Amino acid sequence: MKQISSGSEKFFAPKKDPPSPRLPVSPSPRLPVSPSPRLPGITVLS
C-alpha cells in the first residue's frame, strides 16, 4: 500500500506541476483546474 500511495503521489506531482504554470487550462479546457487540481481524472470526466 505504501508503494502505491508514494507512486501515485509522484505521478500526480510531476503531471500537475509542469502543465499548471505552462498551460492554465491544459487538463480541462472547460475548468481552469481550480475545482479539482489534485485529481485530473475527475476534472476530465466533469
Phi, psi and omega per residue, in radians:
M1 nan -0.646 -3.137
K2 -1.119 -0.701 -3.125
Q3 -1.126 -0.733 -3.121
I4 -1.121 -0.794 -3.109
S5 -1.110 -0.810 -3.119
S6 -1.133 -0.681 -3.139
G7 -1.128 -0.788 -3.122
S8 -1.098 -0.723 -3.138
E9 -1.075 -0.747 -3.122
K10 -1.138 -0.695 -3.120
F11 -1.201 -0.742 -3.123
F12 -1.209 -0.679 -3.091
A13 -1.031 -0.983 -3.095
P14 -1.109 -0.671 -3.126
K15 -1.228 -0.566 -3.094
K16 -1.400 -0.591 -3.072
D17 -1.245 -1.018 -3.068
P18 -1.073 -0.839 -3.092
P19 -1.186 -0.446 -3.106
S20 -1.140 -0.996 -3.102
P21 -1.184 -0.580 -3.098
R22 -1.415 -0.905 3.123
L23 -2.132 1.895 -3.116
P24 -1.219 -0.161 -3.141
V25 -2.489 0.860 -3.091
S26 -1.495 -0.827 -3.132
P27 -1.228 -0.611 -3.125
S28 -2.506 1.874 -3.113
P29 -1.142 -0.406 -3.140
R30 -1.451 -0.656 -3.138
L31 -1.970 2.243 -3.125
P32 -1.270 0.536 3.094
V33 1.033 0.561 3.133
S34 -1.712 -0.677 -3.112
P35 -1.206 -0.698 -3.116
S36 -2.520 1.295 3.120
P37 -1.293 -0.297 -3.111
R38 -1.433 -0.651 -3.116
L39 -2.021 1.745 3.137
P40 -1.165 -0.495 -3.132
G41 -1.079 -0.803 -3.129
I42 -1.106 -0.720 -3.121
T43 -1.100 -0.748 -3.123
V44 -1.142 -0.788 -3.135
L45 -1.112 -0.714 -3.115
S46 -1.200 nan nan
